[in-house]
């Protein structure tokens, strides 16, 4: 039996039968619900909410970023929405090494791929939505033109890079500084240049059908004035995380080539449930590998609220994350079938002992010799250097932000989970003609040859974006969280509590959580803390003491600091439920 959930949650688990929307910002959740109230489906609502997130959470995502989604259309098989651009033609290990680089910079133009989010949102709307594009964009346009309240986290984020903006990124300074200082928290801010870009794109929405009009806008984005402005801007040198000025390598051909796509999800059966994730070009299989390892153990060893359970979960995650770094990538050589096989999983499970491991221990699938790349040793100082990777929770337990997420279920039987990110305001200088900046996802590639995640032209960087869907006996559960490397780590205790412990959605979201920092960080400067574990202090003195005795290098974080989960669930009888993260006081679920 699991530890009984706290009956007093921060919020109720919402229940209804009409529609549910949960996201990392209340304005996005409310916009999604407004679409549902006006007859739109979950996919219309998701696109509306996604563009709102770009406006109101600019420190966490933007139009120049990317996304990964899982959708379950009514009476159809689930699909992966792949919205991640590939490395440009001019990006390679050799060419970046010739610049004197050991790591791809965490910010600046060298880390940019073709933006994936915009095209992916429009692909979703074209294939599964019902609304015209101007209808779903009306919500984002309203906030961009009429204004939205600036989150304290936005002001703090701008403060960390304000010197960079003043000294080097003049276009970003013009957009995000007022009288030389970060825009004030609580003030009403507008995004007129981005709004003008959206309206100009809508002018290209010509065609005889809704699908044709959406497709025309996709083409204008990838080959028209947006692509031209991006390519011209990327050719200009700007300061990046290396401390030097570099131009990007992204060009108009790379932009014209890019199209978001539909893919098949990976599947794993766990205790009578089927868990779905995107493929090994994401870190999603980490969750599947960890679940497979834990599936062979007794329930008593899987309770995240006990010291023994937390230890076991952390050890399983370390093994899965080590395999991620050795074997995952947008590369046909990734042995994902073997990594998820019962035979391989049994060998990995046997490595878990009562004592914490501080080593990186990738396996040898199909007898292949693993190779883990060498990590950087730079410490994040918080002094405003360009780009400290994705804004997330650092190895020291300090929250540096995170990314965005949304989950939606409607009365028509549709369910989805989407994690947009990248292109945040601190990733690269703002393009003044367009009102947004490019992403920095290439920082997740390695400047070493012969790795599945090495920097290669035309290959997607392995991303941490990792939504989840679970096909249960009587329902579909969709969930996800921001948090970089922590995304699958925070989802694992949630799922164990729901699928085995019987927790309600909000109880599992509120419950204290933890993650390991013993694996390589995916973001510049790619640190690791051998044996490191960060835990919320609400896990309890006894459980934390047991982790320390077992050899974990424990950092105790604040009571409500880890995890940014949201979730929706749709039962086969039409009942809906939802929950959202109270941490950070901006994520909300709405529904009826």
N, C-alpha and C positions, 0 to 999 in steps of 0.2 A: 504493500500500500504506500502511496505517496503521502507526503506531509499535506495535511488538509489545507486547502486554499483559504486565505483571509476572506471572510464573508463581507468585509467592509472595503469595497473598492473605491477608487477615486471618482469613478463614474459608473453608471449602470452599463451592462451589456445591452445595447439597443436591440429591440425586437420589433418586427413588423412584417408586412407582406407586400408593400408597394415598391420600396427601393431603399438601398443603403449606400452611403458613400463615406469612406474614411480616408483621410490624407494627413499630411504633415502641416497643413495650414488651413485654418477655418474658412478662409475665403475660397479656397479651392474646393473644399468639401461642400460648401453652400452653393457654389456655382454649379457643381455637378448635380446637386439635388434639384436646383432650379431647372436644369435641362430635363431631368426625369419628370418633374411636375408638369412640364410643358409638352410631354409626350415623347421626348427623346428616349433612346435606349442607353444602355450602359456605355456603349462605345462613343456615342455622341457626347455623353456626360464626361467621359474620360478625356476626350480631346479638349473640351472646354476647360476642364480643371487643369490639364497639363499646361495649357498656355497661360492660365492664371498663375500657376506656380512659377513660371518663368519671370513674371512681373513682380510678384510679391515676395519671392525667395531668391533674389538675384545673386546672393552669396552662396547659393547651393545648387543652382542650375541655370541654364540660359538657352536661348535659341541656337547657340553654337555648340551645344552639348550633344548628348546621346541618351539612349534609353534601352532597356530590356523589358519586355512584357510577356505575360502569359495570359491568354484569353481562352475562355470556354464558352463559345456561342451555344445558344440553346439547341439541343439535339444534334450537336456536331462534336467532333473530336477536338480537344484542346490544341492550341498552336502557340508557338513562340513568335513574338514580334521582335525582330532583330534590327535595332536602330543604332548601330555602331559602325562608324567609318573605318576604313582600312588605312594602313600606313601609305603615305604618298609615294609616287614613283621615285622621288629623289631621296627617300629615307632608307638608310641601310646602316648596318653595324660599321662597315668600313668608312662611309662618308662622315658619320658622326664621330668616330674615333679620330679621323683626320682633323677634326676641330679641337682635339685635345680633351674630349669628354669621356668620362668613365660611366656616367649614367645619363639617361635622357633627362633634361631639365624638367623640374616639376611645374614650372610655369614658363610662359613665353611661347614663341611661334614654332620652335623646333618640335614641340610636343603635340602639335595640332594635327588632327585628321579632318577629313571632310565631315561637317556637322551631320549627325544622324537623326537627332530628335525631331526636327521639323518634318523631314520626309516621312519618318515613321508615324508620327501623329496623323499626317494626311493619308498615308496608306491605310491606317486603321479606319479612318473616317470613310474613305472610298469603299473599302471592301465590306465593312460591317456596320457602318453608321447609317443614319437616315436623313440627317440634316445637311443643309448647305453649309459651306465653309464660313460664310459671313455670319451665320447664326451662332456657330460655336465660338468664333473669335470675338463676338460682341462683348463677352465678359472680360476678356483680357484687355480689349481696347478701352473698355470703360475705366479699368484701374490704371492703365497706362496714360490715359488722357485726363481723367478727372482726379486721379491720385489715389494712393493707398497709404495706410499708416506704416511707417518704417519700424521694423522689428529692432529691439535692442541688439540682437545678434548681428544684424546688418551693420549697425554703427560700430560694434566691436570689431567685426571683420575688416571693415574699411580702415579702422584705426591701426590694425596690424600692418597694413600695406600703404598707409598714408604717405610715408616718406618716399617710398618707391613711386607712388603716383606723382608727388610733387617734383621729384628729381628726374624721373625717367619716363613715366607713362602719362604724358600730358593729356592725352585724350580721355583717359580714365579719371584724371583729376578734374577735368571739366564736367564729367558726368556725376561724380560721387563725392566731390568736396565742395563745400560752400564757404567762401572766404578762407580757403585754405584748410578747413577742418572737415572731418567726416559729417555727413548729413545727420541731423539729430534724431535719436530714437523718439518715436511718437509723432514726428512731423509728417506732413502729407507730401509725398514725393510723386512726381510724374515721370513718365518715360516717353516724351514726345517723339524722339527720333525713331525708337522702335515702333511706336504707333504709326508713324508715317510710313515706315517700311512695310508693316502689315497692310495698310490701306493701299499702298502701291501694288503689293502682291495681289490683293483682291481685285484690282483693276484688270488683271490678266486672266481672271476666271471666266473664260469664254468657252462655249461648247453647247451642244444640244442636250446633254444629259448632266445630271449631278456629278457622275463619275468623270465625265470629260472636263467639267469645270475644275474639279479638284486636281485632275491630272495636269491641266494647263498651269496651275499655280506651282505644282511640283517642278514642272519644267522651267518655269521662270526662276524659281529658287536655284536650280542646279546649273542653268546655262544662261540666265539673264542678268539683270542688274545686280542681284545679290552675289552671284558667283563672281562677277567681274570685280566688284568692290572687295570681296574677300581675297581674291588672287592678287590684286594690286597691293592691298595692305600687307599681305603675308610676305611680299617681296622686300619689305622695308625692315632693316635691322632694329630690334628693340631689346632692352635689357631682359635677361632671363635668369633662372636660378643659378647658372654658372657664374654669375657676376659680370658677364660680358654681354655685348650686344650681338645678336644673331638674327638674320632674316629666317623666315620659315622656308619650307620646301614644298608646301601645298600649292598646287597650281590649278588653272582652270580645267585641265583635263581630268585631274583627280576629282574635282567637284562635279563635273559632268558625268563621270563614271558612276557616282554613288547612287544607289537606290536601296532603301530599306527592304526587308524581305521577311517572308514567313518560313519558319523552320519547324521541324518536329521536336517535341520535348523529349528529354531523357526521363525514364520512369524507374521507380524502385518500389517494390512492395515492402511495407513495414507494418507489422502487427495488424494485418487486414485492411490496410490503407495503401493507396497508390500515390506516391509523392512525385510531383512533376517539377523539373528544372530545365533551364536552358542548357545548351551543350557545353563542351569543355573549352570553348572560347570565352566562357565566363567562369567564375569560381563556383557556380552553382553545384557542380558535382561534389564539392566538399561536403555539403549537407547530406547528399545521398550516401557518400562513403562513410560519414560519421554514423548515420542511422544504421547502415548495414553492419558496421562494427558493433554497435550497441544492441542490435536486434538479437544477438546471440547470448545476451546477458540477462540475468534475472531483473525483474522490475525494481527490486530494492536497490540495485546498483545504479539506477537511472534517475533517481529523484534529485532534481537540481537544487532542492532546498536543504540537502544534507551535505556534510563534508565529503563523505564517501561518494555520493552521487556526483557532486561537482568535480571531484578529482577524476572520476571515471570519464565524465563528459569532456573535460579539458584534455585528457590524454588521447581520447579518440579524435578530437579536433586537431591536435598536434600532428597525428599521423596523416590525417586527410590533407591538412595544409602543406605538409612536406611533399606529399604526392602532387598537390597542385603545382608547387614550384618546379618540380622535376618533370611533370608529364602533361600539364594542361597547356593548351594553346590552340590557335586557329590553324591547326596543322594536322594533316592526315596521319601523322605518325603517333598522335596521342592515343594510347591504348585504353580508351575509356571502358570498353566492354570488359576487359580483364580487370581493371580497377574496381568495377562494380560486381565482379563475379563472386559467388560464395567461396570458391577455393582460395582466391587471393585474399578476400576479406578475413577468412579464418587465420591466415598467417599474420595479418595485421592485428587482429584481436589478441593474439597470443603475446604481443609485445607489451600489453598493458599490465603493469604490476601495481603493487601498493605504493610505490615510490614514484614521484614525478620525474619525468625525463626532461633534461635540458638540451638534448641533442636534436638535430634535424635528421629524421630517419625516414627518408623516402624508401619505398619498396622497389622490388625488381620484377615488374610485370613481364610475363613471357620470357623471363630470364635476362632481361635487358639491364645493363648497368645504369643506375641513376646518376644524375649530375645536378647538384644544387648550385645556382649561381652565387658568386661572392657578393655580399651585401656591402653597401656604403657604410661609413662610420660617422658621417656628419651628424651632429646633434641639432635638433630644432631649437633655435634660440628664441624665437618669437620677436626678433628685432626688426621685422619688416622686410627681410630678404625675400626676393621674388620667388614665391612658390614653395610652400612647405607641403606639397602634395595635396591630396583631397582634404578638404576641411572635415576632420573627423576626430576620433578620440586617440590621442597620442599614447606612446609607450609609457609615459609618466602618469597616465590616467586623466590628464587634463583634457577637457572637451574643447575641441577647436571648431566645432560645428558638425555638420554631417551633410546629407544630401536630401532628396525628396522621395516621396512614395505615395501611391494612392491605390485603393481597392474599391471596387464598385460591384454591386449586384442589383439587378432590376427584376420587375415582375414578369418580364418576358422569358426569363430563364437564363439570361446572360450573366457571366461572372468574369471578372478580370483583376489582374494585379500587375502594376507597372511601376518601375523604378527609373525615373529620369534623373540625370545628373550632368555634370560637366558644363563647360562654358560659363562657369561662375565668374563674378566680376573680378576676382583676384587671379584668374588663370592666365590672362594675357591682356594686352592693351585693348581698350574698346575701339571698334571700328567706327569712326565718327559719322560716316555716311549711313550706317545701318543701325546703330544703337545697341550693339551687342558685341561680345568678344568670342574668340575661338576657344575650343576646349583644349585639354592637355592630356588626353588619354594615352598618348604614346609613351608617357613616363612609366607606364606599366610594362613596357618591353625591356629586354636586356641587351646591352651592348656586348654580348658574347655570342659566338657562333654555336650552332648545333643544339640550341634549346628550342622546345616547342613554342616558347614565348620570346624568342629573339626578334629583334627589329628586322622585318623583311618587307620590302615593297609589296603592296597588295594584300598583306595579311593583317587581320584585325588584332589589335592589342588585347591580351586577355584582360577582361574587365571584372571588377568586383560587383557590378550591378547584378542583383540576384533575387528577383521575386520568386514566390513559391505558390504552388497550387496542390491541394490534396483532394483526391477523389475518395470520399468516405462511403460507407455502405448506403447512407441515406442523405448525403449532402456533398456539396463542393465547398471547400474552404480555400480562400485566397488570402495571402498575407505577404508581408515584406517589411523591410526597415531600411532607412539610410544607415551609413556607418562604415563604408569602405570595407576593409578586411573583416570587420566585425559583423557584417550583414548575416552571413550564414551562422556565425557563432551565436548571435542573439536569437536567431530563429529556432535553433535547436532546443534550448530549454523550454521555449514557448510550446513547440510541438510536442515535446515529451509530456509537458503538463496537461495539454489538451487531449492528446491521443491516448495517453496511459493514465494520467492522474485525474482525468475527468473535470479539469478546470473549465470554467466559462471563459469566453474570449477576453473580457476585460480583466478577469482575475489573473490570467496567464500573462497579459501585457503588463499589469501592475507589479507582478511578482519580481523579487530581486533577481538580478542576472549577473553575468560575468563573461569574460573572454580571455583567451591566451594571447600574449605578445611574444611567444617563443618562436613563432614563424617569421619569415621575412615579410616586412611590410611591402605592400604593392606599390606604394607611392614614395616619391623622392622625399628624403634621402635614403629610404629603404633600410631602416634600422630593425633590429630585433633585440629582445631581452631574453636570453636563454632561461627557460623555465618560468618566464614571467606570467603572472595571472593578475588581472584587474577585476575586483569584485565590488559590488555595491555593499555598503556596510550593513544594510538591512538583511543580508544573508545570515547574519548572526555571529556572535562571538565564538560559539562552539564550532560552527562550520568553518569559519575563517581560521581558527586555531588548528583545526585538523588539516586544512590545506597547507599551512605552514609546516606542521610536523611531517607531512608527507613530502616536503621538499620543494613546494612551489614558492617562487619569489613573488610574494603577494603585495600588491598595491591596493589599499583600501580606498575606494572612491566614495563620493557622497551618496546619500540615501537614494536620490532620484537622478542619477547621472548617466546610466548606461541603458541602451536600447531605445529605439524610436519606432517601435512596432505599431502597425495597424492591421486590421483583418476584417473580412466580411465572410459570411457563410450563407449558403442557400440550400435549404432542405428540399427534398424531392416533392414535398407537399406544398411548396411555395413559401414556407416560413423563412424569414430573413433575420440575420443578426449581424452586429458590427461592434467593434471596439477600436479605440485609438489611444495612442501614447499620451500620458499626462506630462511626461518629462519635457521641460522646455516651454510648457504652457502655450503651445500654438497648434498642436495636432488635435484634430477633432473628428468624431464620427457624427453623421446626421442621418436621419432616415425615419420612415414610418411604415 
